[in-house]
Amino acid sequence: MLYIQDVLELWIEVQSKYLYLEPIFNFEDINKNLAIEAEKFGKVNVAWIETMKFIENDPLVISI
């Protein structure tokens, strides 16, 4: 149970950082000026969306 709690706490932390950064990297000017960082965020963005879709399709915590 502690492992599950740790994972959920990490997800909450990642989600809060994601919600902070996501609108920033939606600006074209920032993507041009911070091309490397924008590319890295894009990769994380794809991984985050895929993970959340997986979880949405199978919300049982035990299988995750």
RAQUI-V465251 format. One record per run of one state. SS is the DSSP state (hx for helix, st for strand, lp for the rest). FROM is the first residue (numbers start at 1). TO is the last residue. If there is no record, write none. Layout:
BEGIN
ss={SS,SS}
from={FROM,FROM}
to={TO,TO}
END
This chain:
BEGIN
ss={lp,hx,lp,hx,lp,hx,lp}
from={1,2,25,28,34,35,58}
to={1,24,27,33,34,57,64}
END
